[in-house]
Amino acid sequence: MKEYIFLILVLTFIIGCENENEKKEKFFNPSQLDLLDLANIAGFWDEEAIFDTSYNADANFKRHKGFLKGIIIYNGNKSVWISVFTDQETAINAMEIRINDVEAVIETGTSEKIQGRWWFVKNTAVFVNKWNTIIEVVILGGNNEDVEDILYNTANELVRRVDTISR
């Protein structure tokens, strides 16, 4: 009987250690922004994309003390922003500050259409926190469910890419 109790304790310890490792926050290195290949997002871009390497941060993230680096790619009415911060808590804090600073009504996402913490402007934009990044996908002038699906699909793809590259 003691052997079974010992075995159960050992297994509980091993499983507990594995769960702790799974919870460890990853880090997206801002030097790897180019690896996200933002110009190649299936189903999002209509024409050849135009890059803006100046990161003209209308979101005011550039002024946030934890902001490290960002990139935007846009084409007409569509854009994708990736903003990288020192850690996840700082990224979420920067997004919460942004929500309070802009006129647009940014709501908290509550469905499972996107995993993790996310926000949206109905039929216009989706913002997702993945690790130490804020991913922003925008389609201006959209007002139907097709646009919503494109926003969600694109955001989920970018979350996947950020997660894959993060260590």
Secondary structure, 3 states (H helix, E strand, C coil): CHHHHHHHHHHHHHHHHHHHHHHCCCCCCHHHHHHHCCCCCCCCCCCCCEEECCCCCCCCHHHCCCEEEEEEEEECCEEEEEEEECCHHHHHHHHHHHHHHCCCCCEECCCCCCCCCEEEECCCEEEEEECCEEEEEEECCCCCHHHHHHHHHHHHHHHHHHHHHCC
